[in-house]
Amino acid sequence: MGGQRRRRILWTAVAGVLAAPLAVAGMLQWVAEDGPEAPVTTPAQTAARLVTALAARAARPRGEEAEAWAGGEPALTGAAAVLDGEPCDPDCGPAFDGDVEDELAAPGSHFASLPHPDDVAFPAGLDPRDPGPVTASAGTMPVVAATGLSVPVFVTSMPGDPRLFVVEKAGRIRIVENGVVRPEPFLDIPGRVGSGGSEQGLLGLAFDPGHAFNGLFYIYYTDNRGDSVLARYELGGDPNVANADRQEILLTVDQPQGNHNGGTIAFSPVDGFLYLGLGDGGGANDPGNNAQDGSSLLGKMLRLDVSGGFGSGFDVPPSNPFVGDPRAEDEIWGLGLRNPYRFAFDSMTGDLWIGDVGQNAREEVDYEPASSMGGLNWGWPSREGSIAGPKPSAIVLGTLTDPEEDYGHANGFCPPGGGSVTGGTVYRGAEVTYFGQYFYADYCTGELWTLEPGQAPVDRTLELAPASGAPGEIVAIGEGGFDDLYVVHVSGTLYRIGPTGDECDDGIDNDGVGEIDVAGDTGCLSDTDPSELDVDTPCDDGFDNDGDGVIDIADDDCAVSASAGELPQNGGGDGGGGGGGGGGCGIGFELVGVLPLLGWLRARRRRSDP
């Protein structure tokens, strides 16, 4: 019996060693076959796609497991979840649950074909886990990113994706690619959307942190009855077209009035949960007292666990602050909001910023650090910003919290002397002037400011014109896939805020030569400039095209391994490693460790079978 066991272990080890190089080759070929249709990014991000997708899959908290991440190390989402531009096939397995054998056996699983980040040696400056210093650019000036949109109200993207996804009020999501609006909508559901009121329509969009694996995304809209709807969708066979027939309604909230519907949904980069901001139900002075009523979802920030996949609905995270409290609904994360039309998470820190639209006196910006355990009460209608509100009363639920910033109304587009804050997001791009600052604006006046916690706001209206300064235009400030910000004008124009003062350095082929403009390409130069990333040749594709054992990254001519533009697969170096004369073999820890483990598990299962 002992001899059989030793032979089984020996053959398992041999099989693991023999299979590992084949798995590595298959992995690289799989990435190489993405081709120009994949969201090609900077050289560092191209390399990072190989190693960070596994970390995102395995480390992203799911369900109750996410509770341990609150206030601790952020889950890998966003850029870490971007692998390729293709949706997961219909047979994709469930989310990784820690069972290695089940994951490897799941149809469509890419788990076994990805190395661990620690098993890849990156050249200096190309390690995706080290963003490096932020450097000043030659200057920043808003430029037109797209025109011809029909009443756009929001814009977003996925990290590393050059496409922009623009939400149109009537019920369509359009893709802007290379500055051009694609003729076919990404999603086209005007028949389901009620958009007659000025604050109604298709208002919000959020991509699942695991979108590269599951093809899921979420939208928020008002239906034909005027009620608020949170729905889940998935991609079809084309990454540029969603399957409109695959809708799962997760939540419907009755709306007593046509206004104060909120409008934003977003995933926290810290806990992986989906947040939804709802207004107080509309009308003046919160006539239903909804914002302070714990039995109503109106006037609240909700926090939902949607990680179960299509058809699973949602769960309530056990760490929500009012779980088990009979005075409030379990879904509530925060309360006392009038109309949190636009809110966003800082993609680096996970801090939450909310633009809550005021009534007659004050507009407010609320700030909640990522370390918060929830339960904050922003005060409405007892308070309006930092002053007494129309219904002063004792705060019963949560912790009364003052806004980070509030301002009074001035003469503007909204008479008489009105104001309406448009919340934005925190800039994390390459322009050092704005790095770490929260951008927000006023719809009525067109003013635009930046803000940091504990600091006074800075008026950026003049320096960022014409993105700012136009009354009745700014309805959103969103983040693109390369960390630039985009100011949405409801009349149909997008303005980009980022380095260089033009379209360069934005991950888009602006000059039409088949090269993605990256790394400070101040003139959108031709393909001979090292600041551009090849997408029309085999080089720069993360595949070992010249067979020297290193991956081609920023390698203009698929050069030999001595080229600094090639990435060693596993610390082999250029012509070194192992026995010299060629790159290292690049067998990752998971491939050597997991495959023998899988064989042992299978043998153990056979022994236990009757």
VENURZI-V859493 format. One line per field, one symbol per residue. ss: DSSP state (H for helix, E for strand, C for the rest). A space follows every 10 residues. Layout:
BEGIN
ss: ???
END
This chain:
BEGIN
ss: CHHHHHHHHH HHHHHHHHHH HHHHHHHHHH HHCCHHHCCC CCHHHHHHHH HHHHHHHHHC CCHHHHHHHC CCCCCCCHHH HCCCCCCCCC CCCCCCCCCH HHHHHCCCCC HHHCCCHHHC CCCCCCCCCC CCCCCCCCCE CCEEEECCCC CEEEEECCCC CCCEEEEECC CEEEEEECCE ECCCCCEECH HHCCCCCCCC CEEEEEECCC HHHHCEEEEE EECCCCCEEE EEEEECCCCC CEEEEEEEEE EEECCCCCCC CCCCEEECCC CCCEEEECCC CCCCCCCCCC CCCCCCCCCE EEEEECCCCC CCCCECCCCC CCCCCCCCCC CEEEECCCCC CEEEECCCCC CEEEEECCCC CEEEEEEECC CCCCCEECCC CCEECCEECC CCCCCCCCEE CCCCEEEECC CCCCCCCCCC EECCCECCCC CCCCCCCEEE EECCCCCEEE ECCCCCCEEC CCCCCCCCCC CCCEEEEEEC CCCCEEEEEC CCEEEEECEC CCCCCCCCCC CCCCEEECCC CCCCCCCCCC CEEECCCCCC CCCCCCCCCE EECCCCCCCC CCCCCEEECC CCCCCCCCCC CCCCCCCCHH HHHHHHHHHH HHHHHHHHCC
END
